[in-house]
Amino acid sequence: MLRFFTTSTANISEPYSLRGEYGLTDTRNSTHGSDSEESANREIEIIFGENTVDIASTKEYNTNTQFHWDKNSINSSLGLLDTWNQFYRTTKPNPDFEWFANYDDLKDSILPMIRTALSAQDNPGNRKPYLLDIGCGDSTFGANIAYDLKDVEVYCLDFAIDSLWRLQNKMDGNSKFDNVRNCTLVHANIAEQQVFSTGSICAALDKGTTDSILKQPKGTELASRALANIYKILCKDGVLIQVTDEPPELRIDLLQEAAKRLPDDITSNISISCQQFTSVRDYFLYTVSKS
């Protein structure tokens, strides 16, 4: 679990990790990770006493039970946390499965956009620019970007902690990622909170996350709120890259409405474009640039 946060001396070894950014000392290091379920139970009892919540047994992560989608409720459940927690706890990991489209199919279109956004940045103190993979699930898409772009710090974010465990296991089981040190997993809900500081992210990737949010009750409102939070954290000349099967006549309005949640001086600097992939059929690539 410590790999989620890196080491206790992250201010030296990993200065741009969660502990490196927010920790004060090696003991006041902003996050804590238990080394086993037994340690977690003991430490939670010490800190919280009887005011505890149920903790999922680690055995749940190894179950072979098959998750069954209910076709009658799928459209209203894809954006719900319980749906994804159940999915990741009860299905077998598939190292070859990828949501929407895989990295090799998309990288020739996406990497040049990321490189353009990075080249426009002035990073004081030689700090690596940040890239955010929003709603990563257990996809190694962000990890592959970190592998190919060593000069960027990639944050893979999801609101389902079970998905991050599975992603961590995928990375640990693939020797390709053994030396990847510029990829951090973040547990947060982008629709409910502004996870990073304003203007701190150079590029953000949304591969199907907005589509999932739209599937739940009040999905349009939640998606608009999430997009506004993303716009806020984009830096000057930063870019949001969206991969979706939703055509422009549906998606452009949503992207524009989200921009209206921002102050006028920011809204006027938001530009939106769309193109259809040639490498992946029936998918669109949207870019939202902040000048």
C-alpha positions in Angstrom: 0.0 0.0 0.0 2.9 2.4 0.6 3.5 2.6 -3.1 0.3 4.6 -3.3 2.1 7.3 -1.3 5.8 6.2 -1.7 8.2 6.1 1.3 8.1 8.0 4.6 11.1 10.1 3.5 9.3 11.1 0.3 10.3 14.7 0.7 13.7 13.6 -0.3 13.2 10.4 -2.5 9.8 11.3 -4.1 9.3 15.1 -3.7 6.2 15.2 -6.0 4.3 12.3 -4.4 1.5 12.8 -1.9 3.9 12.6 1.0 6.5 14.7 -0.8 4.0 17.4 -1.5 2.0 17.5 1.8 4.1 15.8 4.4 6.1 17.9 6.9 8.5 15.4 8.3 9.2 11.6 8.1 6.6 11.0 10.8 4.2 13.8 10.0 4.0 12.6 6.4 0.3 13.3 5.6 -0.7 9.6 4.8 -0.5 6.3 6.5 -0.5 2.8 5.1 -0.8 -0.5 7.1 1.5 -3.4 6.1 -1.2 -6.0 6.6 -4.9 -6.5 7.5 -4.0 -7.4 11.1 -2.0 -4.2 11.4 -4.8 -2.2 9.9 -7.3 -3.6 12.4 -5.0 -2.9 15.4 -4.2 0.6 14.2 -7.8 1.5 13.4 -8.8 0.4 16.9 -6.1 2.6 18.5 -7.1 5.7 16.5 -10.9 5.3 16.2 -11.9 3.0 19.0 -15.5 1.8 18.6 -16.2 4.5 15.9 -15.2 2.2 13.0 -16.6 1.2 9.7 -16.7 -2.3 8.2 -13.4 -3.2 6.5 -13.5 -5.4 3.5 -11.5 -8.6 4.0 -8.5 -8.9 1.6 -10.0 -12.3 0.7 -12.7 -10.4 -1.3 -10.0 -9.2 -3.8 -9.2 -12.8 -4.7 -12.7 -14.2 -5.2 -13.7 -15.9 -8.5 -17.3 -14.9 -8.2 -18.6 -13.5 -11.6 -20.1 -10.0 -11.6 -23.3 -9.9 -13.7 -24.5 -6.7 -15.3 -28.3 -6.1 -15.0 -29.2 -4.9 -18.5 -32.3 -3.1 -17.2 -30.3 -1.0 -14.8 -26.9 -0.6 -16.5 -27.6 2.9 -17.8 -28.3 4.2 -14.3 -25.6 2.4 -12.5 -22.3 2.9 -14.4 -21.6 6.2 -12.5 -22.2 4.7 -9.0 -19.5 3.9 -6.6 -21.2 0.7 -5.4 -21.4 -0.6 -8.9 -17.7 -0.3 -9.5 -16.7 -1.6 -6.0 -18.8 -4.7 -6.7 -17.4 -5.1 -10.1 -13.7 -4.9 -9.0 -14.3 -7.1 -6.0 -16.1 -9.9 -7.8 -14.5 -10.2 -11.2 -11.3 -11.8 -12.3 -8.6 -9.3 -13.4 -7.9 -9.5 -17.1 -4.5 -8.0 -18.0 -5.5 -7.6 -21.7 -8.8 -5.9 -21.1 -9.0 -2.1 -21.7 -12.0 0.2 -21.5 -13.0 1.8 -24.8 -9.7 1.4 -26.7 -6.2 0.3 -25.8 -3.1 2.4 -25.5 -1.4 1.3 -28.7 -4.4 2.3 -30.7 -4.6 5.8 -29.2 -1.0 6.8 -28.4 -0.2 8.2 -31.8 -3.1 10.7 -31.5 -2.8 11.5 -27.8 1.0 11.7 -27.0 1.6 14.6 -29.5 -1.1 16.6 -27.8 0.4 15.9 -24.4 3.9 16.9 -25.6 2.6 20.1 -27.1 0.9 21.0 -23.8 4.1 20.1 -21.9 6.4 22.1 -24.2 4.4 25.3 -23.4 5.0 25.1 -19.7 7.6 26.9 -17.6 8.3 24.7 -14.6 10.2 26.5 -11.9 12.6 24.5 -9.9 12.7 21.8 -12.6 9.5 20.3 -11.2 8.0 17.8 -13.5 4.7 18.8 -15.1 1.6 17.0 -14.0 -0.7 14.8 -16.1 -4.0 13.5 -14.6 -5.6 10.3 -15.8 -9.2 10.8 -14.6 -11.3 7.7 -13.7 -8.5 5.3 -14.5 -10.1 2.2 -13.1 -7.7 -0.7 -13.4 -6.4 0.5 -16.8 -2.6 0.8 -17.3 -3.2 3.6 -19.8 -1.7 6.3 -17.5 1.1 4.0 -16.5 2.0 3.5 -20.2 2.1 7.3 -20.6 4.4 7.5 -17.6 6.6 4.8 -19.2 6.8 6.7 -22.5 7.1 10.2 -21.1 9.7 10.1 -18.3 9.6 13.9 -18.0 6.0 14.0 -16.7 4.5 13.1 -13.4 1.4 11.0 -14.0 -1.5 10.8 -11.5 -4.0 8.0 -12.0 -7.2 8.9 -10.2 -10.3 6.9 -9.4 -13.1 7.1 -6.8 -13.2 3.3 -6.4 -10.3 2.2 -4.2 -10.8 -1.4 -5.4 -9.9 -0.4 -8.9 -6.6 1.2 -7.7 -5.7 -2.0 -5.9 -6.2 -3.9 -9.1 -4.3 -1.4 -11.1 -1.4 -1.6 -8.6 -1.4 -5.4 -8.9 -1.3 -5.1 -12.7 1.7 -2.8 -12.6 3.4 -5.0 -10.1 2.9 -8.0 -12.3 4.2 -6.4 -15.4 8.0 -6.0 -15.6 7.5 -3.2 -18.1 6.6 -0.9 -15.1 9.4 -2.1 -12.7 11.3 1.2 -13.2 8.4 3.5 -13.6 8.7 6.0 -10.7 6.6 8.8 -12.2 3.2 7.3 -11.7 1.1 7.8 -8.6 -2.3 6.4 -7.8 -4.9 8.8 -6.2 -8.2 7.9 -4.5 -10.6 10.8 -5.0 -13.9 11.8 -6.6 -13.4 14.6 -9.2 -17.1 15.3 -9.3 -17.2 16.1 -5.6 -13.9 17.9 -5.0 -11.1 19.9 -6.7 -8.4 17.3 -6.1 -5.4 19.4 -7.3 -4.7 23.1 -6.9 -5.9 25.6 -9.4 -3.6 25.7 -12.5 -1.4 22.8 -11.5 -2.2 20.2 -14.2 -0.7 20.5 -17.7 -2.8 17.7 -19.3 -5.8 15.7 -18.2 -7.1 12.5 -19.8 -10.7 11.4 -19.6 -11.3 8.1 -21.4 -14.9 7.2 -20.8 -15.2 8.7 -17.3 -17.6 11.5 -18.2 -19.6 8.8 -20.1 -20.0 6.8 -16.9 -21.0 9.8 -14.8 -23.7 10.7 -17.4 -25.3 7.3 -16.8 -26.4 8.0 -13.3 -29.3 10.1 -11.9 -28.5 13.8 -12.3 -25.6 12.7 -14.5 -25.5 15.8 -16.6 -25.2 18.0 -13.5 -22.5 15.8 -12.0 -20.6 15.6 -15.2 -20.7 19.4 -15.7 -19.4 19.8 -12.1 -16.6 17.4 -12.7 -15.6 19.0 -15.9 -15.6 22.4 -14.3 -13.2 21.1 -11.6 -10.9 19.8 -14.3 -11.0 23.1 -16.1 -9.9 24.8 -12.9 -6.9 22.7 -12.3 -5.6 23.0 -15.8 -2.7 25.4 -16.1 -2.4 28.1 -18.8 -2.0 26.3 -22.2 -3.1 23.1 -20.5 -5.4 20.6 -22.2 -8.2 18.2 -21.4 -8.3 15.2 -23.7 -11.5 13.2 -23.9 -12.0 9.8 -25.6 -15.7 8.9 -26.1 -18.2 7.4 -28.5 -20.5 10.4 -27.9 -20.9 12.5 -31.1 -20.3 16.3 -31.2 -24.0 17.1 -31.3 -24.2 15.7 -27.8 -20.8 16.3 -26.2 -19.9 19.8 -27.3 -22.9 21.4 -25.4 -21.8 19.6 -22.2 -18.2 20.8 -22.5 -19.4 24.4 -23.1 -21.9 24.4 -20.2 -19.2 23.2 -17.8 -17.1 26.2 -18.9 -19.9 28.6 -17.9 -19.4 27.5 -14.3 -16.1 29.3 -14.3 -15.4 33.0 -13.9 -15.9 34.9 -17.2 -12.2 35.6 -17.6 -11.5 31.9 -17.6 -14.5 30.9 -19.7 -13.4 33.2 -22.5 -10.1 31.4 -22.7 -11.6 27.9 -23.1 -11.6 26.5 -26.6 -13.0 23.1 -27.7 -12.3 21.0 -30.7 -13.3 17.5 -32.0 -12.0 14.9 -34.4 -12.8 11.3 -35.2 -10.2 8.7 -34.7 -8.9 7.0 -37.8 -7.3 4.2 -35.8 -10.3 3.4 -33.7 -13.7 3.2 -35.3 -16.7 5.0 -33.9 -14.7 7.0 -31.3 -14.2 10.7 -31.0 -11.3 12.7 -29.6 -12.2 16.0 -27.9 -9.7 18.6 -26.7 -10.5 21.4 -24.3 -7.6 24.0 -24.3 -7.1 26.7 -21.7 -5.2 29.7 -23.0 
